[in-house]
Amino acid sequence: DWWQHHSSTIPHHRKGVVHVSEATDIKKNETEIVRIEANNYRGRDVVDARVWYEAEPGVHKPTKKGLCLQPQTWQEVLDAVHALLEDVGAD
């Protein structure tokens, strides 16, 4: 299934980031996932949706592709995406 979801707690370390939730992974293609997780970055709560690639079997690493936004900004993004999906007739 193209939209394969699962939760993971794969540790990763980025300067200034404190991991605060389990990640949700969505399969993008055979070698990439979109990982969505809540973090605290320099004292601010953020939600990060980022593309990760498979560096070796079973080991994913983050790319620069993605969005890291505060929750209220994500709500605006999600509202806009929902409106666009309605316009194109997606379920």
Steps between C-alpha positions, in 0.01 A plus 500: 500500500643837396390674822664265745491653849680386810642653813863483590734629763814491289742734675662783312705792619491851360652800672243684713220245449331317786290205381160511675280242324494175310544547127246402238655372177319509165653305213577742214665253263727195515792686662342799676256570781335816627551514876270722706593574859462760772820652633616790710749718315675769704211515746223506238256218428516401134365230274747369245391324178817392322608260229741232623699272268613144558877528549531123539242227556292595802687827567338830400665844508336844463526715189465877476160450332218579738322751716557579866226732626332605822164327560285806421675540162444130426127553557498771230695272264263209565194719441646613166584141399148382589351779289721408204409133533131590490562710188662210316241249620725288721338294775 
